[in-house]
Each structure stands twice: as structure tokens, then as C-alpha cells.
């Protein structure tokens, strides 16, 4: 009988010890978790992930609003009421650079604007091109005549490929306009941008508006 009692006491003692060890392990794990949560590096990662996945909704949009999309993560761009948003992959025409991403905004299958990253950083918006007069900023919109916004531009034609006529705005250097010179013959100096801004006809219309850091 004494031997049986001793065995029962030994078993109870071992159970108490095991239970105590379990409590210590549980408390240590909680302390480690708290230290990990207080680590600034972990917090930074959490905040960054939240920023990337957060998508706003805009009711309306102006050209100034588009400027705010520069340097944003390509997956954090806002949904805009009435516009369809579509992410696509852009391939380098010559096949040398890696592919990059773009997000198209469309209205009734008409392209409104495109946000693009580039091959150097495919996740960050580098350029925005507006193709429609759906989005305006005062007198500035696609289809507007150059004569109406001449006083908003720099007195200089930007270097561009032949057949493109590009001029930057004074107040907003991120914004440049491309004028439609599709009807200008390649025998004209205007086709090559070899003219002064004062010589550009008032009747030329804005073909597209480009927004990018310069």
C-alpha cells in the first residue's frame, strides 16, 4: 500500500512539473510575439503591404488628380466611377528590356487614359497618358486648339522623335502636350519640330496629354 501511494505521489509530482513547464513556454512565446510586433521593420512591412492593397474609389477626376498618381504602386491605383480599369503587360518592342505593367481606364470601350510603369521599376507609375477629352483642367484637354492654351506653355519645343510635337506647360512641368501634326507633310520644318513656338499654328489640336516626372 505504501509503495502504491509513493507511485501516485511521483505521478502527481511529474504532472505538476510538466504543467509548469508548459506555462513557462506559453509565456515565453507571447513575449517573443510582442517583441516581434514592436519591431519597426515588421511594422514597415505591414504598412507597405496595406498601402499596396488599398484601392480608393474616385467619383470624378481632373488632370491635377492624375498627377497625384505618379510614383504610386501600380496595384494601388483608384477605381473611378464609370471607368473600367484593366491591367495589362507591355513588352519592349526590341525585346531587350523586361516587360512592365500598365493600367488602362476605359469608358464604353473608349480609352480614356493609361498609367504605365517602366522596365526599371515595373511596380511604380512612371507615366500617364491622357487620350480623351473626358478629363479636363480648365481650357486644357485633348482636342483643344493650341491657340487657346498657348499662354500656358513654355516658349520651347521639347526634343521628340520626328512626327511628334511636344511642349511642356509652364506651371506644371510634369505635364506636356502632344500636338496633332498628322496632316503636316514631312517636308515641313514643323514636322521635325524645327520651328519656334510662336510659329506653331493656333489651329493645331492637342492629340494627347502626357504626365511624367522630368
N, C-alpha and C positions, 0 to 999 in steps of 0.2 A: 504493500500500500504506500509506504514511504517512497519507494522507487517510482511509482506511478505519479505521485504528487510532484516529485522533482522534475520528471519529464514534462508535466503540464506547465510548471513554472518556467522551465527552459524555453518551451514553445512560446509562451506569452511574452517572455523577455525578447526573443528574436523578432516577434511581430511588432513589438514596440519600437525596436531599433530600426526595422525596415520602414515602418510608418514615418519615423523621424527623418530618416534619410530622404524619403520621398518628398516630405515637406520642404527640406533644405534645397533639393534640386528644383522644385517648383518655384520657390522664391528667387533662386539664382537666375532662372530662365526669364522671370519677369523683370529682374533688374537689367539683364542684358538687353531685353527688348526695349526698355525705357531709354537706355544709353544709346541704342541704335536709332531710336526715333528722334533723339535730341541732336544727332549728328547733322551739322549743316549741309554736308554733302548729300546725305539722303533726302533732306528737305528740298534741296535744289532740284534733285532729280524728280521728286514728286511734283513740284510746282511746274517744272518744264513739261512733264507728261500731261498735266492737266491743261496747260496752255495750248499744247498741240491738239488735244482732243476737243477743246472748247470751240464751238462754232456759233457765231452770233446770227441773228436774223435782222436784216435791214428792210424797212418798208420802201424807202426811196434812196437814191444815190446820186451824188454830184461828182464832177471831175475832181474836186478837192477831196472828196471821200476816197476816190481811187488812189490818191497819193498816199493815204494812210495805210494802204495795203503793201507798199514796198517794204521789203525785209521781213515780212510775215512768213510764217511756216505755210507751205503750200496746202497743208491739210487743215489749217485753221481759218481759212477764208470764209466769209459770211455767206449765208443763204440770203438771197434777195427776192423779195416778193415779186411774183410774176415771171421771174427769170429761171430758166432751167440751168443747173450747174453740172458740168461734165468734165471729169479729169481725164487727160489723155497723155500719151507718151510722145515726145518729139525726138526724132532721130537726126543725127548730124548728116547733112546732105552728102558730105565727102566720106563719111564712115570712119573718121579718125577720132572724134570726141565721143565720150559716153553719152547715152541718152539722158534726157532730162524731162521734167514734168511741166504740164500747163493745165490750167483750168479755164474752160470756156463757159461763158454766160450767154445763153440764147433766149430769144423771145419769139415764139411761134416759128421755130426753126431758123430764125434770122440771127446771125452772130452779132452780139452787142459789144462785148469786149473779151479780151484774153489776158490772163495773168500767166507769166512764164518764170520759171527758174532758169538756170543755165548749167552747162556741163561742169562748171567749177563747184557749184553747190546746188544740187538738184532739189533740195527741200525748201529753199528760200526764194521768195518772189523777187525777181530782178527787174522785170519789165512788164508793163501793162500797155496794151494797145487797144484803143477805142475805135470801133468801126461804124458806129451808129449815132444818129442824132437823138436817140432816146435819152442820152445822158448829156446834160449841158451845164455850162457855168457862165451865166450871163449871155454875152454875144459869142462865146466860144463854144462851138460844136461842129461836128462833122457835117459838111455840106455848106458851111458858112463861107462867104466870099472873103478873100484876103483883104480887100479894101475896108471891110468892116472891123477887122482886128489888127490892121497894120500897126497902129499905135501901141499895141500890146507886145510887140515882138522886138527882139534885138535887131540892130541895124547890121546884121551879119548873117550870111548863109553858111550853115554847117556843112562840113565835109561829108559827102554822101556818095554812094555809087551813082554812076551815070543813069539818068532817067528818074532820079529822086531829087526833090527839092525840099530841104528840111530847114526849119527856122525855129529857134528857141524863144520862149516867152521871157520878157524882162523880169517880171515879178516872181515867176515860178520857174526857176531854171531846170526843174525836174520835167517840165512839160515842153515838148516840141511838137510842131505841126508838120505834117507832110502834105504838100500841095499836089493836086491832081494835074500832072503835065502830060497825061496820056495822049493828048491831041497836039502836043508840041513836037515838031519834027526834030530828028537827031542832027539836023544841020543848024539848028538854032543854039546860040550860046546858053539860052535858058535851060535847055535840056541837060546841060552839063553843070548848071549852077554857076556859070561864069558871067554873072551879072551882079549889079548892086541890088540891094533890097528895094531901093527907090524905083528900080526899073521893072520890078515884078508887076504884072498887070493886076489891077484891082479885081478883075473878073475871075481869076483863078480860085478854085474852091478847095476847102480842106478835105483831103481824102481820108486821113486818119490822124489820130492824136496819140502820141507815144509818151508814156510816163516812165522815167527811169532815173536813177542816181547818176550824176555827172561829176 
